[in-house]
Amino acid sequence: MSRSFSGTSTADDAGVGLALAPALTPRGLTSSPSFFHGFATHPAVFAQGLLVLADVTATRYFQYTPSNLRDPVLTAQGDRLRAECFSACNGVYARLDLLGSGFDGGDIGFGTTNVDVNAAMRSALTKVRRTELLHVDIGDDGLSVATPDRQAHERPVDMPDRWVRALGNVAGMHRGAVAAFTLDRRRTRTFLGSLPHATAAPQRGWLVPDRTGARLSPRPAPGGVYINGLHRLSALKRLLVHATGLTAYALGVGEAPCIVELDLPGARLSLGLTEEPWRGFSGEGSLLEALSAPTVLDDADLVSALLAFEPSIDVARLGGDADLPTQRVEGALAVLASSGRVGWDAHDAAWFHRELPDDPDRVTKDNPRLVAARRLVDDAAVTESDDAWTVSGRYRVSLGPTSGVDGSRCTCAWYVKHGTDRGPCKHVLAVYLTCDGTIEETS
């Protein structure tokens, strides 16, 4: 799935511009979207924030290799603009939230599109100064960022298809985010200044705050978050002089993924890291349990019709409007997340709406374990004994203490290799489906 804006492209050395793809908006698909016309109140933050995204998406942090991908996804939500991208290795997720206080003289619209950050535009963004008058025009012929003497037009853009899978897994994983520690302005800038370059050898450990900033500890420490590959935060160094604070979020106990969120004037920038540098978000399987509920696809159709590019989705209100209990609304949102149509903001602890082209087959296409589990159920391969389930006559599945797949165990090779940290195996999912999406408590 990709969307592109067709047309010729010209640029000069002094230009600043972004190409805009056709956008999905509350009024449907439009080739001339209008998201914002006005001024950036913090021009250098705006420019350097976009450059951070360009740095991330152009870098393969595992076995370092530069890439030519530079096209973040942009969502306008009435009170903010969100720009999102993944690293070339798919192991780093970056999101720049440009808040309403970062703009002046115009209203932010609604919609989702792709933007292009090419070499000419990167060069121009580096020239934007803190006190320079910067006009932002997102719509009509594209997204342009101009000073009184600089302007450019850019090339067409496409969004990598695997980003859709990755966006869904990011949402599923980031829902469990817990703030571990925060740093003030002084300690944040000291920490950013100490970060290794993107080409540095991976460093692993628990990132913990100290008197001067934050440091890696070789052992778990209270209030710390696990990071494997400190060099994956290197792009944040661009924002050192603008940073006003930092929050680190843990996404589990022990050696788990994490989020590092940087506070900026009129903006926030978040980097989400997978547990290991070689692991990409597109293969994490974090939504599989929710996707296997029996009514979830019908619920998702209903819920999707009620979304309106909310920057923070009120699940209780949505449940009332859809006449669904909270658990089923959450399951529906997980399906929409798997299609890239909603995301999760750890700072707000809430879902947000981004709209991508609807692909009814995406849940099946992007989740082969779920497809395999359904086939096992259809083939009557799941049988129940006194204390466990047997799948295909050879794999034993022991159920966990809750009503979900968490804590379940299986004797298959997938479970031996991955446990449950990449989602459940197909045998556990098959048992879950056999129980109509509700696993009763067992001894």
Secondary structure, 3 states (H helix, E strand, C coil): CCCCCCCCCCCCCCCCEECECCEEECCEEECCCEEEEEEECCHHHHHHHHHHHHHHHCEECCCCEECCCCCCEEEEECCEEEEEEECCCCCEEEEEEEEHHHEECCCCCEEEEEECCCHHHHHHHCCCCCCCCCEEEEECCEEEEECCCCCCCCCCCCCCCHHHHHHHHHHHHHCCCEEEEEECHHHHHHHHHHCCCCCCCCCEEEEEECCCCEEEECCCCCCCEEEECHHHHHHHHHHCCCCCEEEEEECCCCCCCEEEEEEECCEEEEEEECCCCCCCHHHCCCCHHHHCCCCHHHHHHHHHCCCCCCCCCCHHHHHHHHCCCHHHHHHHHHHHHHCCCEEEECCCCEEEECCCCCCCCHHHHCCHHHHHHHHHHHCCCEEECCCCEEECCCEEEECCCCCCCCCCEECCHHHHHHCCCCCCCHHHHHHHHHCCCCCCCCC
